[in-house]
């Protein structure tokens, strides 16, 4: 048995390494193999937003973790879970989600 129809050039049900770039998978998921087991997502009128974080170096040299929401895979950052002591609010004027310290 062969893996596909050689006359039409189609393969049957097997995803090859060359096909990964053509699949509708975010870049981060392709790089890491998955989006992460604890990624936090939030639904608004503008779509589904996933929470990401990354380490940035401040001008004084200190490292700071920043959190941000994105609808697609960002250039840098990793999916994150909701940090303790924070909740999600939606800005009424823009409809975008933000993190807010819980009181």
Secondary structure, DSSP 4 states (H G I P E B T S, - for coil): --SEETTTTEESS---GGGGGGSS--HHHHHHSSS-TT--EEEETTEEEEEEEEEEE-TTS-EEEEEEEESS--SS-EE-PPPTTEEEEE-TTT--EEEEE--
